Amino acid sequence: MGTLGCVQHDRDRDRRRDEIDPLVDAWRADGLDDALIAMLELGKRAGRLHNLVQQAVRAELADHGLTYAEFEVLTVLRRAGSPYRLRPTDLTRSALLTSGGTSNVLQRLEKAGYVERGSDEGDGRGRWVRLTGEGLRVTEDALVASGTAHDDVLGSVPPEKLRAAADALRDVLAPITPRR
């Protein structure tokens, strides 16, 4: 980028400063390297975005009597497709929870009537978890609520900017995310 392009980029950035920019100014004043500043800035902005979305989603889910972990488990089961059934280990892996965390969530969801658990007839040691009809209804409602929360937070951002940001984050994550 030429000098004129850098000046224009700086002006554009000055017009749309956010709560991370004062940190960037301090890092520059401290003499941090531009590459390190970009890494720190990305982490702070990604964290801020995550917190804003999570706060909105959690509030919407609370209106449906669900925690975020419960919502994750329900949506993982829904994504499995009919009959909406998975082994607990597959559920734990897909929901990115610990086995103890999954067990606690499943107890609450089973008590609420949203999931049922059973044994695999073909394998005496095998277990499964399945969404109930009520669980599927609650999951559908919670997905709508999650969409509302995302729209509340991100709805004012032009779709092409969202797409560009999502693609850029994929490009950043690809080389650092371990493959399973």
Helices and strands as residue ranges (DSSP letters): H 3-15, H 21-29, H 34-63, H 68-79, E 85-86, H 88-95, H 99-112, E 115-120, E 123-131, H 133-154, H 159-173
